[in-house]
Amino acid sequence: MDDIVIVGAGPVGLMLACELGLAGVRPIVLEKRAEPSELPKANGLGGQIVELLDHRGLLERFSVGSPFSGRAPGFPFGGVPLRFEGLDDIPMRLLLIQQPRLERLLTERALELGVEIRRGCEVRSLSQDEEGVTLELGDGDRLRARYVAGCDGARSLVREQAGIEFAGTTDDEGLLIGHFKTGIGVFDSLETDGLRPGWNRTPRGRLLLTSLHEGVLIAGVREPGIAPDGPVTLADFQAAVRRVWGSDLALGEPIWLSGTVAQARLAERYRAGRVFLAGDAAHLFPAGGSALNVGMTDAVNLGWKLAAVLRGRVPDTRHGALLDTYEPERRAIGARTLMQTRAQAMMDRLEGEDGALLELLTEVFALEQPARHLATLLHDSGVRYGTGGHPLTGRFVPDLPLEGGGRVAELMRAGRPVLLDLGAGVTLDDDWIEVVRARCDDPPAGALLIRPDGYVAWAGDGDPTEAAREWLGLTASRV
C-alpha cells in the first residue's frame, strides 16, 4: 500500500507533493493530462504563499525572470485600486509568474525530492475503508493508498466520489479571456477608441484591457447570459468584442484564448475519512485573484500534518486529532476569502447611480486603516488559528532579523517545527523539533514555537511542552 496519492498536478497538488517530499514522504501524483498545460491561467502569486516560498528557500529561484517580486505597492479590490505606498509594514507580497512556469518549477522541485508524477493517468473512481483508499484508473490499473488528496480542480472527481457537497452559486455573466502579442504602445492605439486600461463598461457588458508583461495585452469580455463552453476561437472573441463595444478592435496576435464562468463555492467538508480536498476542489472564488494563494497554503497546512502521521512523528492515538485540525483551520480561511471575493464581485458590478457607492468606497479605501485591513484580507484572510495566549499565537511568524544577518524565514527551510529561543532558555526534547538559540532587537517573546507551515504554536517565556502536545500532536518534555 502506498502512503498517499495526490490527484492533480496543478500548482496546489505539486506544492503538496513538495511539502511531503521535503518531510521524507514519497507521494504519487496522478495527472490526467499527458503534458503540462501551457495556458497562462494565472499570472502571478499574491499573499502569504510568497512568504512560504521564501520559507522553503524557493522564492529567489522562482523570481528569476519575473517582472516583479516584492512587497505590493497596491492591489485592485473590486475595481477600486488599493495603494500601499508609505505603509511599510503591509504584509501583502507579489510574485509575477505565469502558471506554466510556476508548474514547471514546482515539478522540478518535486522531482528533486523524489516525488513520482504519473501523467496521462486518469482516476475513474475511488472508494475507501478503515485501512485505506482504492483508486481505479483509466488504464484498468488500481492503486491502494493510506490517504488521498484531491487537488483536481473545480470539477473534482475526488470530491464527488467522496460524497462532499459543493454548495454555492454560478455567475450569470460569462467571461472570455485572451492574451495577445502586441506592440509596447498598445494602450496608445486603444485610447483613440475611447478605451482605457482596466474595465470599460457599456450597456451590453464590460471589456477588460491590461498588461502584466511587456508586449502582451490581456483582454477580457464579460456579457450577461453568456456561458462559454468548450474552446474559444479568435472569431468567438472578436464577435464578443463587437457585441459589447460596438466595433472591432486591433488587439494583436492571439497567444491563447479561453472562456469561463465565475463561481462562488465552498466544500461542505475538507475531509471525508482518508480523503482530503485542497485548492479549487475545496473552494471557488468569484473575484480577486486569491485562488492560488489560498490553494497553495492549503497544501502547506495539510502537507506537514500528513507527513507527521505517515512518518510516525505522531503517536497512533493522535492521528485523528492532528489531521482533524486541517478542515477547521483551512475552511475558515476559505470562508473568509469567499466573503471578500463575493464583495469584490458585487463592487465590480456597480454602475449608473449605484456607482456613487464605488466612489465613496474609493475615498474610504484610500485611508490608512481600511487599506491595512484589506491588505490583511488579501494576504492571509486575517484568520487566527486558535484563541488566547500570546498575541502571536496562531498567527504567521514575523520574519524577525536575527543577530548575524539571519532571518526567521531561513530557519524554516527543512519544513520542520522550530523552537526559536530568543533568551528564555527553554528547550524541547524531541528530535523532530529544531531548537535554535538566537538574538534579535526587541524580541516579541522569550521564545517562539513555530509550526512547519510558519504559524506560531506558542510564544512566551515558560514551558512550551503543552503547546507541543496540542499543536503538533507530540509527546514532548522539557529538558
C-alpha positions, 0 to 999 in steps of 0.5 A, a space after each residue: 500500500 502506498 502512503 498517499 496519492 495526490 490527484 492533480 498536478 496543478 500548482 496546489 497538488 505539486 506544492 503538496 507533493 513538495 511539502 511531503 517530499 521535503 518531510 521524507 514522504 514519497 507521494 504519487 501524483 496522478 495527472 490526467 493530462 499527458 503534458 503540462 498545460 501551457 495556458 497562462 491561467 494565472 499570472 502571478 502569486 499574491 499573499 502569504 504563499 510568497 512568504 512560504 516560498 521564501 520559507 522553503 528557500 524557493 522564492 529567489 529561484 522562482 523570481 528569476 525572470 519575473 517582472 516583479 517580486 516584492 512587497 505590493 505597492 497596491 492591489 485592485 479590490 473590486 475595481 477600486 485600486 488599493 495603494 500601499 505606498 508609505 505603509 511599510 509594514 503591509 504584509 501583502 507580497 507579489 510574485 509575477 509568474 505565469 502558471 506554466 512556469 510556476 508548474 514547471 518549477 514546482 515539478 522540478 522541485 518535486 522531482 528533486 525530492 523524489 516525488 513520482 508524477 504519473 501523467 496521462 493517468 486518469 482516476 475513474 473512481 475511488 472508494 475507501 475503508 478503515 485501512 485505506 483508499 482504492 483508486 481505479 484508473 483509466 488504464 484498468 490499473 488500481 492503486 491502494 493508498 493510506 490517504 488521498 488528496 484531491 487537488 483536481 480542480 473545480 470539477 473534482 472527481 475526488 470530491 464527488 466520489 467522496 460524497 462532499 457537497 459543493 454548495 454555492 452559486 454560478 455567475 450569470 455573466 460569462 467571461 472570455 479571456 485572451 492574451 495577445 502579442 502586441 506592440 509596447 504602445 498598445 494602450 496608445 492605439 486603444 485610447 483613440 477608441 475611447 478605451 482605457 486600461 482596466 474595465 470599460 463598461 457599456 450597456 451590453 457588458 464590460 471589456 477588460 484591457 491590461 498588461 502584466 508583461 511587456 508586449 502582451 495585452 490581456 483582454 477580457 469580455 464579460 456579457 450577461 447570459 453568456 456561458 462559454 463552453 468548450 474552446 474559444 476561437 479568435 472569431 468567438 472573441 472578436 464577435 464578443 468584442 463587437 457585441 459589447 463595444 460596438 466595433 472591432 478592435 486591433 488587439 494583436 496576435 492571439 497567444 491563447 484564448 479561453 472562456 469561463 464562468 465565475 463561481 462562488 463555492 465552498 466544500 461542505 467538508 475538507 475531509 471525508 475519512 482518508 480523503 482530503 480536498 485542497 485548492 479549487 476542489 475545496 473552494 471557488 472564488 468569484 473575484 480577486 485573484 486569491 485562488 492560488 494563494 489560498 490553494 497553495 497554503 492549503 497544501 502547506 497546512 495539510 502537507 506537514 500534518 500528513 507527513 507527521 502521521 505517515 512518518 510516525 512523528 505522531 503517536 497512533 492515538 493522535 492521528 485523528 486529532 492532528 489531521 482533524 485540525 486541517 478542515 477547521 483551520 483551512 475552511 475558515 480561511 476559505 470562508 473568509 476569502 469567499 466573503 471578500 471575493 463575493 464583495 469584490 464581485 458585487 463592487 465590480 458590478 456597480 454602475 449608473 447611480 449605484 456607482 456613487 457607492 464605488 466612489 465613496 468606497 474609493 475615498 474610504 479605501 484610500 485611508 490608512 486603516 481600511 487599506 491595512 485591513 484589506 491588505 490583511 484580507 488579501 494576504 492571509 484572510 486575517 484568520 487566527 488559528 486558535 484563541 488566547 495566549 500570546 498575541 502571536 499565537 496562531 498567527 504567521 511568524 514575523 520574519 524577525 532579523 536575527 543577530 548575524 544577518 539571519 532571518 526567521 524565514 531561513 530557519 524554516 527551510 527543512 519544513 520542520 517545527 522550530 523552537 526559536 529561543 530568543 533568551 528564555 532558555 527553554 528547550 524541547 526534547 524531541 528530535 523532530 523539533 529544531 531548537 535554535 538559540 538566537 538574538 534579535 532587537 526587541 524580541 516579541 517573546 522569550 521564545 517562539 514555537 513555530 509550526 512547519 507551515 510558519 504559524 506560531 504554536 506558542 510564544 512566551 517565556 515558560 514551558 512550551 511542552 503543552 503547546 507541543 502536545 496540542 499543536 503538533 500532536 507530540 509527546 514532548 518534555 522539557 529538558 
